[in-house]
């Protein structure tokens, strides 16, 4: 009887430990966060676009920060910088 209780306690601890490790992995704990004081890049002298490789759709960007590149047609868009036409 005592052996069964000890085995049950050990199994409960192992299952709890595995659960905590899995939750930490999924939640992203320990990742380095980007600094909050990072300012977006001023692109006034460049024309910056997100361009879809599939259909050619372009989105003009006025300020560039640390945002994720959007998707269009299911694919990530390319960041294209061109000389300003102004």
C-alpha positions, 0 to 999 in steps of 0.5 A: 500500500505504501509503495502505491502511494509513493508511486502515485505521488512521484507520477503526479510530480512528473506529470505536473513538471512536464505540464509546466515545462510544456506551458512555458514552451508554448507561452514563450517565457524566456524570450527576449522582448524587443525594447519598448523605447525602439522608435520606428524608422523614418522613411521620408527619403525612401519609398518603402513598399510591402510587395506580394510575390504572387499577385504584385499587390503593393502597400506603401509604408510611411514608417517602418518599425519592428512589425511583422511582415503582412501576408497576401495570397497566403505568402509573406510580402517582400519589403522593397525600398525604392529611391523617392520620386519626389 
